[in-house]
Amino acid sequence: MRPWTGSRYWLVGASEGLGRALAFQLSRAGAEVIASARSEERLQALVEELPGPASYQVVDVSDRASVEAAAAAIGKIDGMVYLAGVYWPMASQDWDAGQNEMMADINYTGAVRSVGAVLPAMVERDAGHIVLTGSLSGFRGLPGAAGYGSSKAAVMYLAEALYADLRGSGVEVQVVNPGFIKTRLTDKNDFSMPFIMAPEDAARAMFEAMSARGFKRSFPGLFSLLFRGSQFLPDFLYYRLFSKAA
């Protein structure tokens, strides 16, 4: 079990949804939470509600200077959790360049900026904890998810490469891959979302994964088997089952 009491964790993307719920999980466990997002009003409200030591730092993950300034203002941390994300469901036939670029920039490049702002100091002192948020949609291509799924696949690869480099050092890397979570983002979907989770339930699963120290956790467990297992299907069978043409 990870010793949470007295640790300092920076949550990037904590103003609502999974990030907000995870802030409560960490705070109740005894960690000091530094919450970040673009909305100062939401961050202030969150910090006032958390049961333990907490503060906030406004950040725009699309701006490297903003991320680096926030990291410098926060100072030494024990861990950084990247939860920021945007999402639009979109068939390739209805391609929107702006929305797809934003999903790539916030979901993936924002993670790169945030990792870059904290990793050098962690490597220097040989101690730290980086947690990235992937998605079950990142395991293999899905209809209507070219922008979102590819951004999450990139995050998952980033975590895997970091883990490959840092395994055995004092810097721990983890990636969690949730399924559907009930948020304003998934409210945009007009299709069935099996095993959809409340943010509090997803945060509990994420906190358990962070406490257990294993590298990767995908949940809900039964639903994740479908996505992980799909990687072993040959293309002709996978796309026959999962493409819209099917």
N, C-alpha and C positions, 0 to 999 in steps of 0.2 A: 504494500500500500504506500502510495506516495505521501510524504510528509507535507501536508498542505498548510498547516498552521505557521503563520509568519512569512509565507512565501508571497512574492509580488507577481501578479499576472496581468499582462496587457491584453485586453480583448478588443480586437479591431473589428468593428461591425457589431456593436453591442447594444444599440439603441432600441431594437425590437426583435421579435421572433426568437430564433434559436440563440442568438447572441445574448439577448436580454435574459432569457431563461438560464443560460449557462452562467451568467454573472451571479445569479442567486445561488446556484449550486456551489460555485467556488467560494462565495462569500460565507455561506453556511458552513463550509468545510474549514474555514479559518484563514483562507487566503485574502490578501489585500488585492482588491480589484481596481485596475485602472481601465475605465471604459472609454472607447473612442468610436466616433462616427461623425457625420457631418452636422447633425442636429444638436446644437447645444441645449435646447429646451428639453429634448427627450433624455439626453445624457444627465442633465441636472436632476430630472425627476427620478431617473433610475438610481443615481448615487444616493439620493435622499431616502430611497426605499430599502437599499441593501442593508442587511443586518450587521455587517462587519466594516472594517476600514475600507474606504473607497474614495476614488476621485475620478475626474474625467479630463480628457484632452480632446478637443475638437480636431478632426483630421479629415482631409480629402485624399483618399487613396489613389485618385487619378493624378495626383501631383506629388512627384518625388520630394520636392522641397518641403511640402507640408508633412509628409510622412517622416522625413529625417528630422525636421524641427520638433515634431511631437515626440519622437524617440529620445531626442536630446533633452527635452523638457522633463520627460518621465524619469530618465536616469536608469540606474541598474535595475534589471528585472530578472526574475527566475524563469519566466515563460512568456511566450507570445502565442496567442490563438487567433488565427485569421478566419473570420466569419463573414466578412463583407461580401455582398453579391447582389446582382440584378438579374432579372429574368423576363423574357418575353417568349411565349410559345409562338413558333413561326415555321410554317412550311417553307421549303426552299423556293417554291413557286411564288411566295409572297415576300421575298427577301427584302429586308430593310437594312441598308448598310449602316446607318447610324446606330440602330439598336444592337446589331451584331458586333459592331466595333466596341460599343459600351460594355457588352457582356464580356468580351475578351479583355478589355482594359481593366474593369473593376474586378471581375472574378479571378482572372489569372495574373495580369500584369500588376494589379494592386497587391497580390500576394507576393510577387517578386520584389516589389518595392519595400514591403513590410519586412520580409525576410532579410533583405539587404540592409535594412536600418538597424537590425539587432544582431545578426549573425556574427559579424566580425568581433564584437565585444565578447560574445559567448565563446567563440573559438579561442580568443586570446586568454580567457580565464579557464577554459576547458570545463565549462558548466553552463547549462541552459536547457530549455525545453521549447521546442517549436511544434505547434499543432496546426495542421492545415485541414480545411474542410473541402472534401471532394464531393462526390455524388454517385449514387448507383447509375445515373445516366451517363457517367463517364466511362463505363466499362466497354461499351460498344455502341456504334451508331444507331440512333433511334429516329423515327419520323418526327418532324416538327421540332427537333432539338439540335439542329446543326450548330447554332451559335452557342447555346447554353452547354450542351453536352461536350462540345470540343473544349470549351473553356475549363470545364471541370476535369476532363481527361488530362489537360495540361497541368492542372494543379496536382493531380494524382501522380503524374510523372515527375513533377518537381519534387514532391515528397519522397518518391522512390529514389531519385538521384541524390538528394540530400542525405537520405538514410544510408545509401551505399557509400558515400564519402565519409560520413560521420559515425557510422556504426563502430562501437568499441571505444569511442571518445566519451568525454563528459557531456557532450551536447546531444540530447535525445530528440529524435524526430518522430512524429506520429501523423497519421492521416486517418480521418474518419469519413465514411461515405454514407450519408443518410439517404433514405428514400424520400417519399413525399412527407412534407411537414406543413401543417395548417398555418399559413401565413398570408399576408397580402399578396405575395408573389404567386403562390399556388392558387389563390382565388381567381387568377386570370385563366386558369385551365377550364375547358368546357368538356373534359373527358373524365372517365372514372379513374380514381386514384386509389388503388388497392393499398391497404395497410397504412393509410395516412395517419400520421402521429401528431398529437398536440405538441407544441414547442417544449413544454415542460417534460414530457416523456422522452422526446429526442435529446433534450439537454441532460437528462438523467443517464441515458445510454452513452452519450458522449463523455460525461464526467466519469462513468465507470471505465470507459476505454482509456481515458487519460490516467486514471488511478492504477490501472493494471499494467501499464508500461509496455504492452505489446505494440508492434509497429502499426498494424492496420486493423481497423474494425469497420465492418459494413453492417448496416441495420436498416429495418427490422430483419432479424436473422433469416426467417423463412423466405421472405420476399427477396432478400439479397442473393439467395441461392440461384434464383432465376437469372439474375444479371451476371453473377460470377460464372455460372455454368454455361451461359451463352458464348463465352469466349472459346469454348471447346467445340462449338458447332461449326461445320463447314459453311462457307459463305452462301452456297445455294440453298441450304436448309434454313440458315438464320434469317435471310432476307425474305424467304418464302413465309416465314412465321411472323416477322416483325415489321416488314415494310408496309406502307399504306396500300401498295398494289395487291398485297395479300388479301 
